[in-house]
Every structure is written in structure tokens, then in C-alpha cells.
């Protein structure tokens, strides 16, 4: 079992009935969550450490992409454990099913969220020149325009190398290693 502690936030109305990263339609009232690295479909117990309230959720999406946060809960899950009103809370995450950060998975580096698509396109063009063997794409994500670098070898070690080479002081361009599978 994987255990992680950190700050959780929640998301809901703007994404309700839109596609989640696993291909399902996001239901803000369902017991789901977004995590950057846990495999899709993982079952996770999330406990608010301040209130000791717990909920079981399924990982269906990627995120959060805000520095310092480890989990984005659906609105329903956030309400169930007292995260909704304060917006964020310290949580304990216990991953049960499919819980692995196995480096054999498919990994990439995601950078964003830019309010202006031109900024994301400029970064994409710059990174295409820098990483000639990687696939570099720009796309519209839930919080703005994103850039993703898919290393030619999409393992965890290569994704970490790319992320370390992209360290930036700009919060809009903070790189995240993200599991794709």
C-alpha cells in the first residue's frame, strides 16, 4: 500500500460533464480524484488529518497542477471529508488497487497553465528545438494552455531528467512529472 501526506484541494463546476483524463465523463458529485502519478483506476482512501473524516475515491484524472498540492478531490468527495468549505486541507492518501509508482509506466512532463495560448505555443516551439527526439505538444487543459514533453523513452527516469532541466522560477511554467497510464 502506498501512503502519502500532503495538501488536497477540490474541483467541480467548470469541469462537470467534461472528459476526465481516463476518458470517463467527470461527475462532480462522484467519489473521484485527480493525482499526478497514481495509475488511473486506483482506489484511494483520503483522510482529512484535521477531522479524521475519510472517503474512498477512484483516480480518474490528472492534477493538481498547483505547486504544493498532491490531490484534487471531486466536489462530492471534498464535501464528504470537510475540504469543500476551506478549499484545501492536509490529507493522508492510502492507495490500494493498482497502487504503484512503477517506473515501467508511461511518463511525461507537463508545463502550464498559461492564460494566453501564444505563451504556450512559444514555449512549445522552444522545447521542440531543445528536445528534438521528444514529442512536444500544446493543448488546452482545465486551467489554461499547457505544454507536454513526451520523452522518446517515456520512462520515469527520462521524464525526471526533462523536468529537472526545465526548473523555472515562473509559477506558470512549473514542470510536473505526470504518469500517462
Buried (B, 14 or more C-beta within 10 A) or exposed (E): EBEBEEBBBBBBEEBBEEEBBBEBEBBBEBBBBBBBBBBBEBBBBBBBEEEEBBBEBBBBBBBBBBEEBBBBBBBBBBBBBBBBEEEBBBBBBBBEEBBBBEEEBBBBBBBBBBEEBEBBBBBBEEBBEEBEEBEBBBEEBBBBBBBBBBBEEBBBEBBBBBBEEBEEEEEBBBBBBBBBE
